[in-house]
Structures are given as C-alpha cells and as structure tokens.
Amino acid sequence: MEGQDILERTVHLGRIPWFDPGNTGYISTGKFRSLLESHGSELDPHKREVLLALADSNSDGHICYQDFVNLMSNKRSNSFRQAILQGNRRLCSKALLEEKGLSLSQRLIRHVAYETLPREIDRKWYYDSYTCCPPPWFMIAITLLEIAFFLYNGVALDQFVLQVTHPLYLKNALVYHPQLRAQAWRYLTYIFMHAGIEHLGLNVVLQLLVGVPLEMVHGAARIGFVYVAGVVAGSLAVSVADMTAPVVGSSGGVYALVSAHLANIVMNWSGMECQFKLLRMAVALICMSMEFGRAVWLRFHPSAYPPCPHPSFVAHLGGVAVGITLGVVVLRNYEQRLQDQSLWWIFVAMYAVFVLFAVFWNVFAYSLLELRLPPPP
C-alpha cells in the first residue's frame, strides 16, 4: 500500500501550478522527468519504463495529464498505447523472460503473460498489475457445474459413455430440443448436458487450458461474454441450419475461446513468444478437428430414439464464428476500452442482427416451411 500512496501523491503533484501553470491539461516532458527522478525509484520497475517511454515518445515536449492519470490508475487509453508503441526508445532494457529469482507464482504469471499477450509492454504491465483478485472464477465455476451435472445424469441414467443414446436423455429440462424451442433457457442451459464422457473430457480440458489463462489476463467479464456469446450463437445456428436436431455440450463456448486465441496467435505470430507455438497450434487444431469429427459422425449415426436425430454439430461452427469476430477484438485489446474500437461495434451489430434474425426464424419459419419435427421428449 505504501507504493500506491506514493503513486497517489505523484498524481496529485500534477495539479500543482509548477507542473501545469496554465492549467492546460499538459505537463512538459522536462518537469515530468524531474517528477520521475524524485519518485521513480519507488515505482514498479516496469511501470517506470513505461513512464519513460511515454516521455520519450512525445516529440512536442508535452505529455497529456489524462494519459498520466490513466497510467497510474491502470486505465490506458488507445492514444496512450500508440504513444508508447511509436516512442523513440526501446521499452525494455531486459525482457521479462530474462528476469531471474522469481517465485513459483511469479513464474506462473509470467508464463500466462507470454501465452496470451503479443507485446512486451503488455506482458510487463500484466506482470506488475496482476493480483489474482478476483481469481479466474468464471471458467472454473462453469467447468465444475458441467462436471457436476454430467455425474448426476450419469448416476441417474446409469450410463457415462454416450449418455446421449439413453432413451431418457432428451427428457432433461436443460437440453435444447426443436419442439421446445419456445423455452428460452434451453438456448443456454444445454451446455450442462454432454453426449458422453468423451465429449465432456475434451471440452473441460480446452476450457481449463485456454479459458483460465485468458480469464486471468482479460477478466471474467470479457471472457465470460465471449463464452456465452458463443454458446447462444451455437444453439441459434442449430435452430436455423439444422432445424430438426437437438443440441448438447459446451462446444459453442469452448470453440469461441479457442478459435479467438488461435486467431490472435496467428495475427500476432512474430510477437507471440510462447514455447513450441507451432506444435501446440497443430495439437489444438487436431483436438478440435477430432471433437468436431466425432460430433459430425454422431449426428448422422442412426438415432437411438427415432425419429429424433442425434445432437447437431452446427453449434461448433457458431462458436467459431463468434471467436474469430468478437473474440479476436477482445483479445487484441488488452486493457483497452472496447467501446472505443469501431471494429467492436461492427461485430456487435452483426451479432445482434444474427440473433434477431434467428429469433424471427424460430417464430415464423418452422410453420411456414411446414417442417416435420420429431415429437417432444
């Protein structure tokens, strides 16, 4: 807390007339450097480097006071990031990866930073700022709930492998079924029902290996939004493109996160310094392809409860679509205000249009097409 008090005193100094005599909202770089010389030794070393880069990046001799306040309050504007990235000096004298004598928790935080962030400035910022408060609770809670529901259904049905073939499986109130599509909660709750232990296992592994580190960096609100958006898009995509099939499993949300992460790595290939990234991308794609292939095979396999087919695979594709649009924008804007990104609003509008289209489709298209749906379970 002592360091935080020093930062607050430093921020307040910016309001003293000596630093901004004309009350213009700008501080001269010379006075800014004198401020750093007086208090810089008490700052986090990485934050001090960012402050120096901010001073060196302003060729006009002035620094925006609001950027200074944003930095101290851990709220960086897009203009602030551009000032740093376009600065005249290299940020780091020593990369975060080269630092020695770190504790186990510090090495874990550093590992997560290199797994998810492509810029050294962001990695250092995250390393200094992360406090594990709150912990990555969203992905862990979702995973535990999915496991709990699966175990409960396994005991109730006395079947753990390919539960979806049990004649009572579709009677569960959480499953999305085309005949019960008016029950709106099913478009979301179907994630707690899985086709079998093989389906649950891969989804849980991907959620924990990809989702937890992403949540540690970007927070529960952003990662939760991408995950839930993928889940809803998955069930709506099925209701439009595979109208007679039910839906189970969390693959829509999982594929949204994984595809966003993989796309972010590809788009920032030179900056991402995670180990064996090519091999790991190949393994992730193989696992996703195998799970998707399993879903396609199951969909067209003769149903155990005709005339209702097995669950659809289209939810996977809905998740991927969310991941490479909304998900990529979230992952590419660490600690930035999404509402300042025009691409964010474009993809949000596209998502809203799709949701509205799917709602109208579910209300009118089924009757207009005179589609023969399987009987309700």
Secondary structure, 3 states (H helix, E strand, C coil): CHHHHHHHHHHHHCCCCCCCCCCCCEEEHHHHHHHHHHHHHHCCHHHHHHHHHHHHCCCCCEEEHHHHHHHHCCCCCHHHHHHHHCCCCCCCCCCHHHCCCCCHHHHHHHHHHHHHCCCHHHHHHHHHHCCCCCCCHHHHHHHHHHHHHHHHHHHHHCCCCCHHHCCCHHHCCCCECHHHCCCCCHHHHHHHCCCCHHHHHHHHHHHHHHHHHHHHHHCHHHHHHHHHHHHHHHHHHHHHHCCCCCECCCHHHHHHHHHHHHHHHHHCCCCCCCCCHHHHHHHHHHHHHHHHHHHHHHHHCCCCCCCCCCCCCHHHHHHHHHHHHHHHHHHCCCCCCHHHCHHHHHHHHHHHHHHHHHHHHHHHHHHHCCCCCCCCC
